[in-house]
C-alpha cells in the first residue's frame, strides 16, 4: 500500500477514535445523573436487574444525545468520509497493481 493509503486509514482510525471519545463523554454524563448506588444494586437481585435496565437506558440516551449533538454529528461525518477516502485509495492501489500485472503479460497465473 502506498503512503497515501496508509495515511487515509490512519485518518479513519483517528476519526472513529474521536467519535468513540464523544460517545463515552455523553455516557459518563448520563452516569453521573443517576442516584442509584452500586452497593445497593449488589445486595438485591431485583435491584441489580433494575440497575442493568438503567444502564441500558442511559446508554441509549447517551447514544441519542451523541447523534443529536452537532459537533458529534460533524465528527461522525468526518469519520465516514475518511473511511470512504481510505477505501477509495485502497481500491485505486489494488486496481493499479492489477493493471501493472496485466501490462507485464499476465504470466503469473492470473486467468
PABALO-765973 format. One line per field, with one value per residue: residue number from 1; y, x, z of N, C-alpha, C in turn. Coordinates in nm, 4 decimals, padded with zeros to 6 digits. Layout:
<rs>
num	NUM,...
n.y	Y,...
n.x	X,...
n.z	Z,...
ca.y	Y,...
ca.x	X,...
ca.z	Z,...
c.y	Y,...
c.x	X,...
c.z	Z,...
</rs>
This chain:
<rs>
num	1,2,3,4,5,6,7,8,9,10,11,12,13,14,15,16,17,18,19,20,21,22,23,24,25,26,27,28,29,30,31,32,33,34,35,36,37,38,39,40,41,42,43,44,45,46,47,48,49,50,51,52,53,54,55,56,57,58,59,60,61,62,63,64,65,66,67,68,69,70,71,72,73,74,75,76,77,78,79,80,81,82,83,84,85,86,87,88,89,90,91,92,93,94,95,96,97,98,99,100,101,102,103,104,105,106,107,108,109,110,111
n.y	-00.1185,00.2247,00.5343,00.7316,00.5780,00.4488,00.6750,00.7576,00.5479,00.5756,00.8163,00.7359,00.5759,00.7713,00.9428,00.7729,00.7062,00.9552,00.9906,00.7791,00.8706,01.0915,00.9662,00.8201,01.0319,01.1439,00.9255,00.9013,01.1415,01.0926,00.8818,01.0083,01.1371,00.9663,00.8441,00.6065,00.3770,00.1618,-00.0293,-00.0895,-00.2077,-00.4445,-00.5867,-00.6811,-00.8896,-00.8017,-00.5288,-00.5262,-00.6081,-00.3938,-00.1949,-00.2764,-00.2331,00.0456,00.1186,00.0331,00.1992,00.4468,00.4204,00.4124,00.6607,00.8308,00.7652,00.8622,01.1360,01.1834,01.1429,01.3525,01.5701,01.8430,01.8792,01.6207,01.4970,01.6163,01.5124,01.2402,01.2439,01.3230,01.1010,00.8966,00.9980,00.9876,00.7145,00.6415,00.7738,00.6331,00.3750,00.4301,00.5035,00.2630,00.0811,00.2022,00.1640,-00.1184,-00.1611,-00.0369,-00.2039,-00.4428,-00.3625,-00.3100,-00.5665,-00.7011,-00.5570,-00.6464,-00.8828,-01.0799,-01.3326,-01.4628,-01.6495,-01.5563,-01.6050
n.x	00.0839,00.0423,00.1844,-00.0144,-00.2438,-00.2028,-00.1989,-00.4626,-00.6032,-00.5049,-00.6231,-00.8910,-00.8881,-00.8263,-01.0506,-01.2667,-01.1866,-01.2086,-01.4860,-01.5655,-01.4682,-01.6347,-01.8868,-01.8385,-01.8008,-02.0607,-02.2004,-02.0806,-02.1645,-02.4378,-02.4283,-02.3415,-02.5699,-02.7444,-02.8848,-02.8683,-02.6948,-02.4126,-02.3571,-02.6059,-02.7307,-02.5877,-02.6692,-02.9300,-03.1011,-03.3177,-03.2744,-03.0365,-03.1180,-03.2816,-03.0864,-02.9306,-03.1174,-03.1379,-02.8792,-02.8775,-03.0780,-02.9541,-02.7338,-02.8550,-02.9788,-02.7545,-02.6405,-02.8408,-02.8263,-02.5678,-02.5877,-02.7575,-02.6041,-02.4489,-02.1698,-02.0724,-02.2086,-02.0836,-01.8278,-01.8791,-01.9548,-01.7117,-01.5575,-01.6828,-01.6443,-01.3635,-01.3274,-01.4434,-01.2631,-01.0272,-01.0983,-01.1378,-00.8747,-00.7441,-00.8707,-00.7951,-00.5179,-00.5086,-00.6305,-00.4452,-00.2234,-00.3168,-00.3510,-00.0810,00.0259,-00.1185,-00.0297,00.2294,00.2035,00.0687,00.1596,00.1708,-00.0069,-00.2647,-00.5897
n.z	00.0000,-00.0743,00.0549,00.0748,00.1025,00.3477,00.5115,00.4741,00.5980,00.8555,00.9177,00.9220,01.1544,01.3482,01.3294,01.4003,01.6570,01.7799,01.7590,01.9248,02.1716,02.2122,02.2358,02.4685,02.6509,02.6559,02.7628,03.0171,03.1305,03.1529,03.3340,03.5646,03.6388,03.7684,04.0761,04.1983,04.3976,04.3590,04.5523,04.6723,04.4548,04.4315,04.6556,04.6229,04.3971,04.2447,04.2469,04.1069,03.8530,03.7864,03.7844,03.5666,03.3653,03.3872,03.3085,03.0443,02.9440,02.9899,02.8242,02.5696,02.5779,02.5939,02.3506,02.1792,02.2432,02.1622,01.8882,01.8234,01.8886,01.7454,01.7072,01.7413,01.5365,01.3191,01.3617,01.3221,01.0532,00.9389,01.0091,00.8618,00.6042,00.5924,00.6051,00.3613,00.1888,00.2475,00.1624,-00.1080,-00.1873,-00.1306,-00.3077,-00.5458,-00.5365,-00.5479,-00.7943,-00.9630,-00.9199,-01.0292,-01.2954,-01.3632,-01.3420,-01.5404,-01.7619,-01.7791,-01.9063,-01.7819,-01.6987,-01.4578,-01.3653,-01.3421,-01.4386
ca.y	00.0000,00.3482,00.6219,00.7984,00.4816,00.4340,00.7999,00.7575,00.4549,00.6385,00.9170,00.6618,00.5401,00.8926,00.9939,00.6861,00.7207,01.0794,00.9624,00.6955,00.9561,01.1723,00.8760,00.7928,01.1520,01.1538,00.8167,00.9350,01.2467,01.0264,00.8016,01.0992,01.1883,00.8704,00.8483,00.4674,00.3372,00.0269,-00.1201,-00.1333,-00.2957,-00.5744,-00.6539,-00.7443,-00.9253,-00.7113,-00.4015,-00.5456,-00.6091,-00.2556,-00.1210,-00.3097,-00.1587,00.1869,00.1342,00.0219,00.3233,00.5541,00.4020,00.4563,00.8051,00.8968,00.7464,00.9581,01.2708,01.1887,01.1560,01.4855,01.6716,01.8883,01.8555,01.4773,01.4676,01.6571,01.4146,01.1162,01.2654,01.3203,00.9624,00.8217,01.0468,00.9364,00.5729,00.6392,00.8120,00.5223,00.2681,00.4773,00.4926,00.1215,00.0219,00.2595,00.0923,-00.2551,-00.1510,-00.0076,-00.3248,-00.5379,-00.3100,-00.3324,-00.7094,-00.7359,-00.4943,-00.7272,-01.0026,-01.1677,-01.4701,-01.5129,-01.7431,-01.4970,-01.6408
ca.x	00.0000,00.1175,00.1804,-00.1442,-00.3415,-00.1787,-00.2449,-00.6090,-00.6501,-00.4724,-00.7279,-01.0110,-00.8698,-00.8352,-01.1882,-01.3523,-01.1442,-01.2699,-01.6281,-01.5776,-01.4493,-01.7551,-01.9895,-01.8004,-01.8290,-02.2052,-02.2397,-02.0353,-02.2522,-02.5618,-02.3982,-02.3325,-02.7021,-02.8232,-02.8622,-02.8599,-02.5593,-02.3789,-02.3649,-02.7448,-02.7603,-02.5255,-02.7390,-03.0560,-03.1077,-03.4141,-03.2078,-02.9371,-03.1903,-03.3216,-02.9651,-02.8961,-03.2128,-03.0994,-02.7582,-02.9171,-03.1485,-02.8542,-02.6519,-02.9319,-02.9973,-02.6299,-02.6265,-02.9318,-02.7699,-02.4486,-02.6324,-02.8170,-02.5023,-02.3955,-02.0251,-02.0547,-02.2570,-01.9744,-01.7206,-01.9214,-01.9464,-01.5700,-01.5112,-01.7351,-01.5736,-01.2263,-01.3388,-01.4631,-01.1364,-00.9325,-01.1419,-01.1104,-00.7312,-00.7088,-00.9141,-00.7121,-00.3890,-00.5300,-00.6575,-00.3169,-00.1398,-00.3707,-00.3165,00.0623,00.0477,-00.1722,00.0574,00.3501,00.1758,-00.0193,00.2123,00.1920,-00.1103,-00.3970,-00.6745
ca.z	00.0000,-00.0816,00.1708,00.0817,00.1514,00.4915,00.5732,00.4722,00.7021,00.9843,00.9365,00.9632,01.2944,01.4298,01.3285,01.4788,01.7968,01.8251,01.7745,02.0436,02.2896,02.2309,02.2869,02.6072,02.7294,02.6765,02.8520,03.1522,03.1806,03.1935,03.4524,03.6773,03.6725,03.8450,04.2200,04.2434,04.4351,04.3151,04.6667,04.6840,04.3420,04.4580,04.7647,04.5836,04.2553,04.1821,04.2266,04.0004,03.7257,03.7617,03.7505,03.4279,03.2822,03.3878,03.2276,02.9036,02.9132,02.9857,02.7035,02.4542,02.5911,02.5551,02.2064,02.1168,02.2598,02.0783,01.7496,01.8061,01.9154,01.6161,01.6987,01.7217,01.4007,01.2313,01.3809,01.2568,00.9079,00.9027,01.0206,00.7477,00.4841,00.5918,00.5695,00.2160,00.1250,00.2628,00.0722,-00.2441,-00.2121,-00.1300,-00.4336,-00.6520,-00.5302,-00.5960,-00.9375,-01.0283,-00.9128,-01.1276,-01.4281,-01.3863,-01.3629,-01.6715,-01.8618,-01.7912,-01.9832,-01.7062,-01.6985,-01.3222,-01.3269,-01.3359,-01.5510
c.y	00.1238,00.4313,00.6927,00.7059,00.4626,00.5575,00.8034,00.6660,00.5071,00.7421,00.8510,00.6284,00.6598,00.9429,00.9074,00.6876,00.8461,01.0600,00.8778,00.7761,01.0398,01.0870,00.8455,00.9116,01.1659,01.0464,00.8501,01.0454,01.1887,00.9479,00.8890,01.1507,01.0907,00.8802,00.7092,00.4324,00.1928,-00.0725,-00.1737,-00.2331,-00.4346,-00.6529,-00.7282,-00.7719,-00.8330,-00.5761,-00.4119,-00.5432,-00.4675,-00.1722,-00.1486,-00.2351,-00.0114,00.2115,00.1264,00.1499,00.4385,00.5441,00.4503,00.6066,00.8787,00.8814,00.8455,01.0996,01.2884,01.2134,01.2959,01.5985,01.7145,01.8616,01.7069,01.4358,01.5015,01.5568,01.2835,01.1294,01.2621,01.1778,00.8802,00.8662,00.9908,00.7873,00.5596,00.6736,00.6974,00.4061,00.3054,00.4604,00.3461,00.0563,00.0768,00.1891,-00.0491,-00.2545,-00.1266,-00.1309,-00.4289,-00.4924,-00.3355,-00.4797,-00.7519,-00.6765,-00.5741,-00.8576,-01.1035,-01.3095,-01.5276,-01.6020,-01.6823,-01.5424,-01.7071
c.x	00.0877,00.1018,00.0464,-00.2502,-00.3262,-00.2276,-00.3974,-00.6643,-00.6157,-00.5795,-00.8582,-01.0020,-00.8852,-00.9789,-01.2800,-01.3132,-01.2065,-01.4191,-01.6515,-01.5619,-01.5742,-01.8700,-01.9629,-01.8318,-01.9783,-02.2540,-02.2021,-02.1210,-02.3843,-02.5413,-02.3942,-02.4685,-02.7840,-02.7893,-02.8494,-02.7163,-02.5355,-02.3845,-02.5064,-02.7797,-02.7045,-02.6021,-02.8627,-03.0562,-03.2057,-03.3513,-03.1046,-03.0037,-03.2331,-03.2003,-02.9223,-02.9892,-03.1782,-02.9757,-02.7908,-02.9876,-03.0502,-02.7694,-02.7274,-02.9585,-02.8710,-02.6044,-02.7158,-02.8786,-02.6468,-02.4874,-02.6885,-02.7162,-02.4383,-02.2453,-01.9971,-02.1012,-02.1487,-01.8590,-01.7541,-01.9126,-01.8016,-01.5153,-01.5565,-01.6672,-01.4322,-01.2249,-01.3559,-01.3358,-01.0352,-00.9695,-01.1125,-00.9625,-00.6864,-00.7474,-00.8351,-00.5756,-00.4024,-00.5517,-00.5278,-00.2266,-00.1869,-00.3361,-00.1701,00.0904,-00.0022,-00.0864,00.1849,00.3252,00.0899,00.0290,00.2265,00.0768,-00.2476,-00.4750,-00.7977
c.z	00.0000,00.0440,00.1870,00.1382,00.3018,00.5660,00.5811,00.5812,00.8410,01.0188,00.9821,01.1118,01.3860,01.4401,01.4148,01.6260,01.8563,01.8493,01.8997,02.1721,02.3168,02.2860,02.4339,02.6971,02.7588,02.7734,02.9961,03.2128,03.2283,03.3228,03.5769,03.7230,03.7571,03.9922,04.2784,04.2819,04.3942,04.4304,04.6855,04.5745,04.3647,04.5640,04.7210,04.4339,04.1829,04.1520,04.1141,03.8637,03.6886,03.7182,03.6066,03.3326,03.2739,03.3016,03.0787,02.8596,02.8987,02.8591,02.5804,02.4584,02.5479,02.4061,02.1320,02.1260,02.1713,01.9331,01.7246,01.8264,01.7835,01.6006,01.6731,01.5827,01.2994,01.2396,01.3104,01.1050,00.8604,00.9080,00.9006,00.6188,00.4773,00.5597,00.4185,00.1403,00.1307,00.1707,-00.0729,-00.2780,-00.2167,-00.2621,-00.5516,-00.6552,-00.5858,-00.7465,-01.0155,-01.0286,-01.0141,-01.2686,-01.4610,-01.4154,-01.5004,-01.7833,-01.8820,-01.8625,-01.9082,-01.6966,-01.5597,-01.2745,-01.3099,-01.4585,-01.5036
</rs>
